[in-house]
Amino acid sequence: MNKVKTASYVSLKRITDPEAIRIAREMENDPASLSAKELAYCFYKSIGMDVDYDSIFAD
């Protein structure tokens, strides 16, 4: 007997608190925060991969 269990999680909640939205916008526009590409590069380095930033994220 082969049983497969599947779980899916869906959240339709929207953040409506004006203060939370303001804080998120400030964090998004902060020049000191890392971009998604930089975060991915840091992750690869943290798990020990020998990566070259320009070869992975060539534009």
C-alpha positions as CSV (number, residue, x, y, z in Angstrom):
1,M,0.0,0.0,0.0
2,N,1.5,3.3,-1.1
3,K,0.1,6.4,0.5
4,V,1.1,9.9,-0.6
5,K,0.5,12.8,1.7
6,T,0.5,16.3,0.3
7,A,0.2,19.5,2.2
8,S,-0.4,23.0,0.7
9,Y,-0.4,26.2,2.6
10,V,-2.1,29.2,1.2
11,S,-2.5,32.6,2.9
12,L,-4.7,35.2,1.5
13,K,-4.1,37.7,4.4
14,R,-3.1,41.1,3.3
15,I,-1.1,43.4,5.5
16,T,-3.3,46.4,6.0
17,D,-1.6,48.0,9.0
18,P,-0.3,51.4,7.7
19,E,2.6,51.3,10.2
20,A,3.8,47.9,9.0
21,I,3.5,49.0,5.4
22,R,5.5,52.1,6.1
23,I,8.3,50.1,7.8
24,A,8.4,47.6,4.9
25,R,8.7,50.4,2.4
26,E,11.6,51.9,4.4
27,M,13.4,48.6,4.5
28,E,12.8,48.1,0.8
29,N,14.3,51.5,-0.1
30,D,17.2,51.3,2.4
31,P,20.4,51.4,0.3
32,A,22.3,49.3,2.9
33,S,19.9,46.3,2.4
34,L,21.1,43.5,0.1
35,S,19.4,42.7,-3.2
36,A,18.0,39.3,-3.9
37,K,21.1,38.5,-6.1
38,E,23.4,39.5,-3.2
39,L,21.4,37.4,-0.7
40,A,21.7,34.4,-3.1
41,Y,25.4,34.9,-3.5
42,C,25.9,35.1,0.3
43,F,23.8,31.9,0.7
44,Y,26.0,30.0,-1.8
45,K,29.1,31.2,-0.1
46,S,27.7,30.2,3.4
47,I,27.1,26.6,2.3
48,G,30.7,26.4,0.9
49,M,30.1,26.7,-2.8
50,D,33.0,28.3,-4.8
51,V,31.0,30.8,-6.9
52,D,31.9,33.7,-9.1
53,Y,29.3,36.4,-8.7
54,D,29.6,37.6,-12.3
55,S,29.3,34.2,-13.9
56,I,26.1,33.3,-11.9
57,F,24.4,36.7,-12.3
58,A,25.5,37.8,-15.7
59,D,23.0,40.4,-17.0
